[in-house]
Amino acid sequence: MLREPRESHEKRPAQKVSLFVTCLIDTLFPQAGQAVVDVLEHLGVQVSVPKGQTCCGQPAFNAGYWEQARIMARNTIDVFDGSADPIVIASGSCAAMLKHQYPALFQDDAGYGPRARALATRVCEFTEYLVDRLEVTDLGCAYRQSVVYHPSCHTLRGMGIDRQPRALLAAVRGLEIIPQEAPQTCCGFGGVFSIKMPEISGEMLANRIAAFEATGADLVVGCDISCLMHIEGGLRKKGSRMRTMHIAQLLAKGLQ
């Protein structure tokens, strides 16, 4: 039986956030986006999804097309300028783009520079918001599965986030968390890297899948849908029984 939300959840002053959906979640994995909303609303957070948001510009930025990236970044800044609420992003890579690269893109821009820096202070990755802003790790979830956690590169290195998702997973009743070999190794996705260097990316993915399967876990859980998509594709191609799941989906299922 699931425990009722802790009293501190119910008495917490109303929080408001703006959700940056991200391209992959919006177009390919809307269930992950809905899970983010479900978890936040369970904690009494009011979630708004500003209209007009598109890609954060990271693919163009990483490919060296900085002027094109600025076009998308200006749109994002304009869209989210309407409030001072935290911007929650269920992707460490997109969060890192808004938080670190937007100020870099507009460092010499008298107009968008200050706005980019102000927006950066509002950015929170999903698990970071739950643990560090709301100070919640135990949502009262129960989910009986064995999982291995994949700390994707941008979440771990770009945002410095690792203890937060691990704390959330550790509090889920019935969840068996199995360690893996060389856990901080890249899965090989890297956005445009996997397209420009498919052979190297494929070998890196095979290395990770071997480590995941060696654990015997049911699921690979992570905070970046892009890496999970890459890993899921490799698992399916190999005919593996393992599957992937965004941490928001696991928490939302655990609340049910």
Helices and strands as residue ranges (DSSP letters): H 7-11, E 15-20, H 23-27, H 30-42, E 45-48, H 58-62, H 66-80, E 87-89, H 92-96, I 97-101, H 102-105, H 112-122, E 123-125, H 126-128, I 129-133, E 146-149, H 153-153, I 154-158, H 163-170, E 176-177, H 192-196, H 198-215, E 219-222, H 225-238, E 243-246, H 247-255
